[in-house]
Amino acid sequence: MAIDRSQALDQPVITALLRADHTGLLRVDGVAQPLHGTSEGEALQALIGLIQNEASKVGQTVRVTVRARTGLSILLAAPDGSIEEESFVPFEDLPQPWPPAEEDAPADASVSEADAPADVAADAVDAPADVAAGRVDTPTTAAGQEVDADDVAEDPIEGSGAHDEEFDDDADDYDYDDGDSAALPSPVSAGRPASDFAAAPEAEISTQQNSTLIEPEPEPQPEPEGATPEPAPATPEANAPATPVRASTEPSSNAPTAPKEHMSEQERRDLLDAPSFLALPTVAEPARRGFAGFMNHFGLHLAPGPDERSERADIAEVSRHFDAHRTISVINRKGGANKTPTVVNLAAVFGRYGGGGVLAWDNNETMGTLGWRTEQGAHESTVLDVLASADELLDTRAEFGQMSGFVHHQQADKFDVLRSDEDATGIHEMTADEVDVVHSIAAKYYRLIFMDSGNSDRAENWLRMIDHTDQLVVPTTTMEDRAQAALLTLQAVQSRSEKAAELARNAVVVVSEWQPKESSISQRMADDFRPYVRDVVIVPFDPALKAGRIQYDGLQPTTRRAWLAAASAVARGL
């Protein structure tokens, strides 16, 4: 179950650092706890253990800011040991260089003084990569001077001036720029002592670094009297065990080979039976969310968990396109049953994931509220303007762009709104024939049509809407009279005709919690509806749905997930 981010504490302040050398630390209100690992995975496990321990001690969900070579993560850690990633900013999107140079210790200070002799020269720092990364551990400057441990910069996460003695030898050394890695010399044998690099002439090291061809070994030259031979630079080839060279008994790749015998007629196959050379994808995309998604930022390839797999399946459902337009009608004879928010959120889900082509039409017989809850375009057109221009819009020469003057585009949620009549002094009521005309226009320009409705299931336009419907959605809140009205609406539809009865049996009921902490009520209502309809989805309470303009991104994550599930249930009926 997802961790409720609204319950997460910002105190104590918990930050973490993972270094490229598999070390790091966790700070809790300035108190550092070091961690070490022999691999990146082991360092991650150590960090997770420390985070879980802190969350358990606090007894509530805590936030943890983690800095690593891959980017910046914000984690939520619950006292039961569960961890989720709240947000992640990849390395590419962070201010460069990352981490900021002024916050990190100098790169030269990344080595420790534990293992190397005191007379190691500056050339050792410029030696091959495995030596520069920590095999030679005396802190030095570019000029070859040793760096006093007290001068090593403080840890970049804290920036408080406090100094951790445990990490004096391990200042934060990040090298994330791929371009710099090209300048590193080739690795040398680990068997060569570090002191050899200090004694070796500079030209010798340079030759070793830049040479890529293996030259024939020169004849030994007589050495001057009294000269002490210098040890030759070690190379991977030099350290490899000698292997006697023998003439190969197998033909070389360039040698001619005997032609194969021709296939018999029985061995030949018809070209039409040949299998495809294109490999089918057999490996699922790695997890992007939750704890597994956080771990995958560090190069792992963990599969998504059941929650993420379920979400991906729902996204696949709502992303499908159909061979003709589909009409989804949202009905409940009671006002305040959440019809309009249901239309808006379902249209937003299908518009966002399906690539547009979605219309939300307020089919109220007089004045509806869909226009109040959505974004207005650069005009004030309503369904009456569409009726006035019906001949032009239905003309075979009409273009899609013409509809933009009649509908109100929702820029963030990727669907269009056709408003009902908004003249408070008007007397027009939509007729069945007018619904037919507008529906013909909508079907020409849109693949999905969501129809909001009024409260009279006896009105002409309401009854004709049912005739055009492919999928019914019946919303209700956790208020008993709204639920009862939903039931009566379904019963009325079922009694109209055989087709209408099938629509009622395959309806999707959406139960929206009207107040906080009504999960038990919503669950009971959902259970009561389930035997009579195809699917029931519960939407948790969200204050963003109570009033004002609705935007999908303004909803809480659990609410968005519920609407995605509702949209997926609708798509399965299309």
RACOR-V817103 format. One record per residue. N is the residue number from 1. SS is DSSP state (hx for helix, st for strand, lp for the rest). PSI is psi in degrees with one decimal (* if undefined). Layout:
n:N ss:SS psi:PSI
n:N ss:SS psi:PSI
This chain:
n:1 ss:lp psi:142.1
n:2 ss:lp psi:145.2
n:3 ss:lp psi:134.8
n:4 ss:lp psi:107.5
n:5 ss:hx psi:-22.4
n:6 ss:hx psi:-17.7
n:7 ss:hx psi:-0.9
n:8 ss:lp psi:138.5
n:9 ss:st psi:143.3
n:10 ss:st psi:-4.1
n:11 ss:st psi:135.9
n:12 ss:st psi:158.9
n:13 ss:st psi:116.9
n:14 ss:st psi:122.8
n:15 ss:st psi:155.3
n:16 ss:st psi:154.4
n:17 ss:st psi:130.9
n:18 ss:st psi:121.2
n:19 ss:lp psi:163.6
n:20 ss:lp psi:-18.8
n:21 ss:lp psi:19.4
n:22 ss:lp psi:26.7
n:23 ss:st psi:173.9
n:24 ss:st psi:-164.2
n:25 ss:st psi:160.3
n:26 ss:st psi:127.5
n:27 ss:st psi:130.9
n:28 ss:st psi:107.4
n:29 ss:lp psi:43.3
n:30 ss:lp psi:-11.2
n:31 ss:st psi:120.3
n:32 ss:st psi:141.2
n:33 ss:st psi:116.5
n:34 ss:st psi:157.9
n:35 ss:st psi:148.7
n:36 ss:st psi:152.2
n:37 ss:lp psi:156.5
n:38 ss:lp psi:-7.3
n:39 ss:lp psi:169.6
n:40 ss:hx psi:-40.2
n:41 ss:hx psi:-39.7
n:42 ss:hx psi:-38.5
n:43 ss:hx psi:-39.1
n:44 ss:hx psi:-43.6
n:45 ss:hx psi:-40.7
n:46 ss:hx psi:-42.1
n:47 ss:hx psi:-44.8
n:48 ss:hx psi:-39.9
n:49 ss:hx psi:-42.2
n:50 ss:hx psi:-41.2
n:51 ss:hx psi:-45.0
n:52 ss:hx psi:-38.1
n:53 ss:hx psi:-41.6
n:54 ss:hx psi:-43.1
n:55 ss:hx psi:-37.4
n:56 ss:hx psi:-39.7
n:57 ss:hx psi:-39.8
n:58 ss:hx psi:-36.1
n:59 ss:lp psi:5.6
n:60 ss:lp psi:167.3
n:61 ss:lp psi:132.4
n:62 ss:st psi:157.4
n:63 ss:st psi:141.4
n:64 ss:st psi:125.5
n:65 ss:st psi:120.8
n:66 ss:st psi:123.9
n:67 ss:st psi:131.4
n:68 ss:st psi:175.9
n:69 ss:lp psi:-23.2
n:70 ss:lp psi:-17.6
n:71 ss:st psi:-156.6
n:72 ss:st psi:123.6
n:73 ss:st psi:143.4
n:74 ss:st psi:118.4
n:75 ss:st psi:150.6
n:76 ss:st psi:124.9
n:77 ss:st psi:121.5
n:78 ss:lp psi:157.0
n:79 ss:lp psi:-18.3
n:80 ss:lp psi:2.9
n:81 ss:lp psi:-10.6
n:82 ss:lp psi:144.8
n:83 ss:st psi:135.7
n:84 ss:st psi:155.0
n:85 ss:st psi:120.3
n:86 ss:st psi:-39.9
n:87 ss:st psi:160.1
n:88 ss:st psi:132.1
n:89 ss:st psi:113.3
n:90 ss:st psi:159.7
n:91 ss:hx psi:-39.9
n:92 ss:hx psi:-26.6
n:93 ss:hx psi:-0.2
n:94 ss:lp psi:157.4
n:95 ss:lp psi:132.4
n:96 ss:lp psi:144.4
n:97 ss:lp psi:150.9
n:98 ss:lp psi:129.6
n:99 ss:lp psi:158.0
n:100 ss:lp psi:137.7
n:101 ss:lp psi:-36.0
n:102 ss:lp psi:-14.6
n:103 ss:lp psi:-19.6
n:104 ss:lp psi:158.5
n:105 ss:lp psi:155.4
n:106 ss:lp psi:145.9
n:107 ss:hx psi:-32.3
n:108 ss:hx psi:-20.7
n:109 ss:hx psi:12.3
n:110 ss:hx psi:-8.7
n:111 ss:lp psi:156.7
n:112 ss:lp psi:170.1
n:113 ss:lp psi:16.6
n:114 ss:lp psi:-36.1
n:115 ss:lp psi:-19.6
n:116 ss:lp psi:148.8
n:117 ss:lp psi:158.7
n:118 ss:lp psi:-20.5
n:119 ss:lp psi:21.9
n:120 ss:lp psi:131.2
n:121 ss:lp psi:170.3
n:122 ss:hx psi:-25.5
n:123 ss:hx psi:-24.0
n:124 ss:hx psi:-31.6
n:125 ss:lp psi:-29.6
n:126 ss:lp psi:7.7
n:127 ss:lp psi:-178.7
n:128 ss:lp psi:163.5
n:129 ss:hx psi:-38.9
n:130 ss:hx psi:-23.7
n:131 ss:hx psi:-44.9
n:132 ss:hx psi:-25.1
n:133 ss:hx psi:-5.7
n:134 ss:hx psi:-6.6
n:135 ss:hx psi:-34.7
n:136 ss:lp psi:115.3
n:137 ss:lp psi:10.1
n:138 ss:lp psi:125.3
n:139 ss:lp psi:128.8
n:140 ss:st psi:162.5
n:141 ss:lp psi:174.9
n:142 ss:lp psi:-24.3
n:143 ss:lp psi:-1.8
n:144 ss:lp psi:0.2
n:145 ss:lp psi:143.7
n:146 ss:st psi:142.5
n:147 ss:lp psi:126.6
n:148 ss:lp psi:140.8
n:149 ss:hx psi:-30.7
n:150 ss:hx psi:-17.1
n:151 ss:hx psi:-6.8
n:152 ss:lp psi:136.9
n:153 ss:lp psi:151.2
n:154 ss:lp psi:166.1
n:155 ss:lp psi:133.9
n:156 ss:lp psi:-23.0
n:157 ss:lp psi:-40.5
n:158 ss:lp psi:-53.7
n:159 ss:lp psi:22.5
n:160 ss:lp psi:-5.8
n:161 ss:lp psi:-15.4
n:162 ss:lp psi:145.7
n:163 ss:lp psi:128.4
n:164 ss:lp psi:114.6
n:165 ss:hx psi:-30.4
n:166 ss:hx psi:-26.1
n:167 ss:hx psi:17.0
n:168 ss:lp psi:-34.6
n:169 ss:lp psi:-6.8
n:170 ss:lp psi:62.4
n:171 ss:lp psi:159.3
n:172 ss:lp psi:103.6
n:173 ss:lp psi:105.0
n:174 ss:lp psi:140.1
n:175 ss:lp psi:86.4
n:176 ss:lp psi:-13.0
n:177 ss:lp psi:114.3
n:178 ss:hx psi:-28.2
n:179 ss:hx psi:-32.5
n:180 ss:hx psi:-28.4
n:181 ss:hx psi:-24.8
n:182 ss:lp psi:-24.0
n:183 ss:lp psi:-9.1
n:184 ss:lp psi:142.3
n:185 ss:lp psi:166.9
n:186 ss:lp psi:149.1
n:187 ss:lp psi:149.9
n:188 ss:lp psi:171.3
n:189 ss:lp psi:136.3
n:190 ss:lp psi:-12.7
n:191 ss:lp psi:-12.4
n:192 ss:lp psi:128.4
n:193 ss:lp psi:151.1
n:194 ss:hx psi:-30.4
n:195 ss:hx psi:-23.8
n:196 ss:hx psi:-33.4
n:197 ss:hx psi:-33.7
n:198 ss:hx psi:-35.2
n:199 ss:hx psi:-24.5
n:200 ss:lp psi:140.8
n:201 ss:lp psi:152.5
n:202 ss:hx psi:-40.0
n:203 ss:hx psi:-33.3
n:204 ss:hx psi:-46.3
n:205 ss:hx psi:-41.3
n:206 ss:hx psi:-41.9
n:207 ss:hx psi:-41.6
n:208 ss:hx psi:-38.3
n:209 ss:hx psi:-37.9
n:210 ss:hx psi:-11.2
n:211 ss:lp psi:133.4
n:212 ss:lp psi:-15.2
n:213 ss:lp psi:145.8
n:214 ss:lp psi:109.4
n:215 ss:lp psi:154.0
n:216 ss:lp psi:143.6
n:217 ss:lp psi:125.9
n:218 ss:lp psi:157.4
n:219 ss:lp psi:141.2
n:220 ss:lp psi:135.9
n:221 ss:lp psi:143.1
n:222 ss:lp psi:135.3
n:223 ss:lp psi:148.6
n:224 ss:lp psi:151.9
n:225 ss:lp psi:136.5
n:226 ss:lp psi:-4.1
n:227 ss:lp psi:142.8
n:228 ss:lp psi:120.4
n:229 ss:lp psi:137.5
n:230 ss:lp psi:142.4
n:231 ss:lp psi:136.7
n:232 ss:lp psi:147.5
n:233 ss:lp psi:136.0
n:234 ss:lp psi:140.2
n:235 ss:lp psi:160.5
n:236 ss:hx psi:-35.8
n:237 ss:hx psi:-36.4
n:238 ss:hx psi:-34.7
n:239 ss:hx psi:-12.1
n:240 ss:lp psi:146.6
n:241 ss:lp psi:143.0
n:242 ss:lp psi:138.5
n:243 ss:lp psi:125.1
n:244 ss:lp psi:139.8
n:245 ss:lp psi:124.4
n:246 ss:lp psi:152.3
n:247 ss:lp psi:131.5
n:248 ss:lp psi:138.7
n:249 ss:lp psi:-8.4
n:250 ss:lp psi:149.7
n:251 ss:lp psi:145.2
n:252 ss:lp psi:168.9
n:253 ss:lp psi:-23.0
n:254 ss:lp psi:-8.0
n:255 ss:lp psi:143.4
n:256 ss:lp psi:143.2
n:257 ss:lp psi:154.4
n:258 ss:lp psi:138.5
n:259 ss:lp psi:142.2
n:260 ss:lp psi:154.4
n:261 ss:lp psi:147.6
n:262 ss:lp psi:145.3
n:263 ss:lp psi:146.8
n:264 ss:lp psi:165.1
n:265 ss:lp psi:-30.2
n:266 ss:lp psi:-27.1
n:267 ss:lp psi:-19.7
n:268 ss:lp psi:152.9
n:269 ss:lp psi:159.6
n:270 ss:lp psi:136.3
n:271 ss:hx psi:-31.5
n:272 ss:hx psi:-16.5
n:273 ss:hx psi:0.7
n:274 ss:lp psi:136.4
n:275 ss:lp psi:160.7
n:276 ss:lp psi:144.0
n:277 ss:lp psi:-10.7
n:278 ss:lp psi:124.1
n:279 ss:lp psi:133.8
n:280 ss:lp psi:142.6
n:281 ss:lp psi:122.5
n:282 ss:lp psi:-11.4
n:283 ss:lp psi:126.8
n:284 ss:lp psi:149.2
n:285 ss:lp psi:135.0
n:286 ss:lp psi:161.5
n:287 ss:lp psi:142.2
n:288 ss:lp psi:-9.8
n:289 ss:lp psi:167.5
n:290 ss:hx psi:-162.8
n:291 ss:hx psi:-38.7
n:292 ss:hx psi:-37.2
n:293 ss:hx psi:-39.1
n:294 ss:hx psi:-44.8
n:295 ss:hx psi:-33.6
n:296 ss:hx psi:-17.9
n:297 ss:lp psi:-18.5
n:298 ss:lp psi:23.0
n:299 ss:lp psi:-1.1
n:300 ss:lp psi:170.2
n:301 ss:lp psi:56.6
n:302 ss:lp psi:139.9
n:303 ss:lp psi:153.0
n:304 ss:lp psi:149.5
n:305 ss:lp psi:179.0
n:306 ss:hx psi:-37.0
n:307 ss:hx psi:-44.0
n:308 ss:hx psi:-35.8
n:309 ss:hx psi:-40.4
n:310 ss:hx psi:-41.6
n:311 ss:hx psi:-42.1
n:312 ss:hx psi:-37.0
n:313 ss:hx psi:-40.0
n:314 ss:hx psi:-39.9
n:315 ss:hx psi:-40.3
n:316 ss:hx psi:-37.9
n:317 ss:hx psi:-49.0
n:318 ss:hx psi:-10.8
n:319 ss:hx psi:-11.5
n:320 ss:lp psi:148.9
n:321 ss:lp psi:152.3
n:322 ss:lp psi:168.6
n:323 ss:lp psi:-5.3
n:324 ss:lp psi:172.0
n:325 ss:lp psi:156.6
n:326 ss:st psi:142.3
n:327 ss:st psi:126.0
n:328 ss:st psi:120.4
n:329 ss:st psi:134.7
n:330 ss:st psi:116.5
n:331 ss:lp psi:144.6
n:332 ss:lp psi:126.3
n:333 ss:lp psi:-8.2
n:334 ss:lp psi:134.3
n:335 ss:lp psi:155.9
n:336 ss:lp psi:20.4
n:337 ss:lp psi:5.9
n:338 ss:lp psi:27.7
n:339 ss:hx psi:-51.1
n:340 ss:hx psi:-46.5
n:341 ss:hx psi:-32.2
n:342 ss:hx psi:-43.7
n:343 ss:hx psi:-46.9
n:344 ss:hx psi:-47.8
n:345 ss:hx psi:-36.9
n:346 ss:hx psi:-42.7
n:347 ss:hx psi:-37.9
n:348 ss:hx psi:-42.7
n:349 ss:hx psi:-48.8
n:350 ss:hx psi:-36.4
n:351 ss:hx psi:-41.7
n:352 ss:hx psi:-45.0
n:353 ss:hx psi:-23.3
n:354 ss:hx psi:-2.9
n:355 ss:lp psi:33.0
n:356 ss:lp psi:-164.2
n:357 ss:lp psi:28.2
n:358 ss:st psi:132.2
n:359 ss:st psi:133.4
n:360 ss:st psi:116.2
n:361 ss:st psi:124.3
n:362 ss:st psi:99.3
n:363 ss:st psi:40.4
n:364 ss:lp psi:143.9
n:365 ss:lp psi:-26.2
n:366 ss:lp psi:-93.3
n:367 ss:lp psi:121.2
n:368 ss:lp psi:-176.5
n:369 ss:lp psi:5.1
n:370 ss:lp psi:-37.5
n:371 ss:lp psi:-27.3
n:372 ss:lp psi:-28.5
n:373 ss:lp psi:3.7
n:374 ss:lp psi:171.8
n:375 ss:lp psi:138.7
n:376 ss:lp psi:140.8
n:377 ss:lp psi:-160.7
n:378 ss:lp psi:14.8
n:379 ss:lp psi:-178.2
n:380 ss:lp psi:29.1
n:381 ss:lp psi:149.7
n:382 ss:lp psi:-175.2
n:383 ss:hx psi:-27.7
n:384 ss:hx psi:-33.1
n:385 ss:hx psi:-34.2
n:386 ss:hx psi:-44.0
n:387 ss:hx psi:-38.9
n:388 ss:hx psi:-25.3
n:389 ss:lp psi:21.7
n:390 ss:hx psi:-43.8
n:391 ss:hx psi:-42.8
n:392 ss:hx psi:-42.7
n:393 ss:hx psi:-27.4
n:394 ss:hx psi:-6.4
n:395 ss:lp psi:143.2
n:396 ss:lp psi:-21.9
n:397 ss:lp psi:-2.4
n:398 ss:lp psi:147.6
n:399 ss:lp psi:157.1
n:400 ss:hx psi:-35.0
n:401 ss:hx psi:-22.1
n:402 ss:hx psi:-28.1
n:403 ss:hx psi:-21.3
n:404 ss:hx psi:-19.2
n:405 ss:hx psi:-3.1
n:406 ss:lp psi:-21.7
n:407 ss:lp psi:161.9
n:408 ss:st psi:110.5
n:409 ss:st psi:135.4
n:410 ss:st psi:102.6
n:411 ss:lp psi:-43.1
n:412 ss:lp psi:-35.9
n:413 ss:lp psi:-0.9
n:414 ss:lp psi:39.0
n:415 ss:st psi:167.9
n:416 ss:st psi:151.8
n:417 ss:st psi:128.9
n:418 ss:st psi:111.4
n:419 ss:lp psi:154.2
n:420 ss:lp psi:174.9
n:421 ss:lp psi:129.7
n:422 ss:lp psi:17.8
n:423 ss:lp psi:107.9
n:424 ss:lp psi:-21.5
n:425 ss:lp psi:1.4
n:426 ss:lp psi:165.0
n:427 ss:lp psi:5.4
n:428 ss:lp psi:138.2
n:429 ss:lp psi:135.8
n:430 ss:lp psi:137.4
n:431 ss:lp psi:170.4
n:432 ss:hx psi:-42.2
n:433 ss:hx psi:-38.4
n:434 ss:hx psi:-35.7
n:435 ss:hx psi:-40.5
n:436 ss:hx psi:-43.6
n:437 ss:hx psi:-49.4
n:438 ss:hx psi:-37.4
n:439 ss:hx psi:-36.3
n:440 ss:hx psi:-40.9
n:441 ss:hx psi:-45.8
n:442 ss:hx psi:-40.5
n:443 ss:hx psi:-26.1
n:444 ss:hx psi:-33.7
n:445 ss:hx psi:-13.2
n:446 ss:lp psi:149.3
n:447 ss:lp psi:-28.9
n:448 ss:st psi:132.3
n:449 ss:st psi:114.5
n:450 ss:st psi:123.0
n:451 ss:st psi:114.6
n:452 ss:st psi:160.1
n:453 ss:st psi:163.6
n:454 ss:lp psi:-165.0
n:455 ss:lp psi:-1.7
n:456 ss:lp psi:108.7
n:457 ss:lp psi:12.8
n:458 ss:lp psi:-5.5
n:459 ss:lp psi:151.3
n:460 ss:hx psi:-50.8
n:461 ss:hx psi:-31.5
n:462 ss:hx psi:-47.2
n:463 ss:hx psi:-39.2
n:464 ss:hx psi:-31.4
n:465 ss:hx psi:-42.5
n:466 ss:hx psi:-36.0
n:467 ss:hx psi:-29.5
n:468 ss:hx psi:-2.0
n:469 ss:lp psi:137.6
n:470 ss:lp psi:-26.3
n:471 ss:st psi:130.9
n:472 ss:st psi:138.4
n:473 ss:st psi:127.4
n:474 ss:st psi:103.9
n:475 ss:st psi:154.3
n:476 ss:st psi:160.1
n:477 ss:st psi:-176.7
n:478 ss:lp psi:6.5
n:479 ss:lp psi:134.2
n:480 ss:hx psi:-38.4
n:481 ss:hx psi:-31.3
n:482 ss:hx psi:-39.8
n:483 ss:hx psi:-41.0
n:484 ss:hx psi:-39.9
n:485 ss:hx psi:-37.2
n:486 ss:hx psi:-43.0
n:487 ss:hx psi:-45.6
n:488 ss:hx psi:-35.3
n:489 ss:hx psi:-44.4
n:490 ss:hx psi:-41.2
n:491 ss:hx psi:-38.9
n:492 ss:hx psi:-41.3
n:493 ss:hx psi:-44.0
n:494 ss:hx psi:-32.6
n:495 ss:lp psi:-6.1
n:496 ss:lp psi:-47.7
n:497 ss:lp psi:173.6
n:498 ss:hx psi:-42.1
n:499 ss:hx psi:-42.2
n:500 ss:hx psi:-36.8
n:501 ss:hx psi:-37.5
n:502 ss:hx psi:-38.5
n:503 ss:hx psi:-42.1
n:504 ss:hx psi:-41.9
n:505 ss:hx psi:-30.8
n:506 ss:lp psi:15.8
n:507 ss:lp psi:157.7
n:508 ss:st psi:123.7
n:509 ss:st psi:131.4
n:510 ss:st psi:115.0
n:511 ss:st psi:112.7
n:512 ss:st psi:128.4
n:513 ss:lp psi:124.0
n:514 ss:lp psi:-25.0
n:515 ss:lp psi:160.1
n:516 ss:lp psi:155.0
n:517 ss:lp psi:43.5
n:518 ss:lp psi:25.3
n:519 ss:hx psi:-35.1
n:520 ss:hx psi:-37.7
n:521 ss:hx psi:-46.2
n:522 ss:hx psi:-37.7
n:523 ss:hx psi:-40.5
n:524 ss:hx psi:-43.1
n:525 ss:hx psi:-42.1
n:526 ss:hx psi:-42.9
n:527 ss:hx psi:-34.7
n:528 ss:hx psi:-33.5
n:529 ss:hx psi:-28.1
n:530 ss:hx psi:-39.3
n:531 ss:lp psi:-14.3
n:532 ss:lp psi:-12.0
n:533 ss:lp psi:173.7
n:534 ss:lp psi:-38.9
n:535 ss:st psi:153.4
n:536 ss:st psi:133.3
n:537 ss:st psi:137.8
n:538 ss:st psi:130.6
n:539 ss:st psi:121.9
n:540 ss:lp psi:163.0
n:541 ss:lp psi:137.3
n:542 ss:lp psi:117.9
n:543 ss:hx psi:-22.5
n:544 ss:hx psi:-15.4
n:545 ss:hx psi:-6.7
n:546 ss:lp psi:-40.9
n:547 ss:lp psi:163.6
n:548 ss:lp psi:-177.0
n:549 ss:lp psi:137.9
n:550 ss:lp psi:128.3
n:551 ss:lp psi:132.6
n:552 ss:hx psi:-41.0
n:553 ss:hx psi:-18.3
n:554 ss:hx psi:-5.1
n:555 ss:lp psi:158.6
n:556 ss:lp psi:152.8
n:557 ss:hx psi:-40.9
n:558 ss:hx psi:-32.8
n:559 ss:hx psi:-43.8
n:560 ss:hx psi:-40.3
n:561 ss:hx psi:-37.9
n:562 ss:hx psi:-40.7
n:563 ss:hx psi:-32.9
n:564 ss:hx psi:-42.3
n:565 ss:hx psi:-40.1
n:566 ss:hx psi:-42.9
n:567 ss:hx psi:-37.9
n:568 ss:hx psi:-40.0
n:569 ss:hx psi:-39.5
n:570 ss:hx psi:-45.3
n:571 ss:hx psi:-35.2
n:572 ss:hx psi:-19.5
n:573 ss:lp psi:-0.1
n:574 ss:lp psi:*
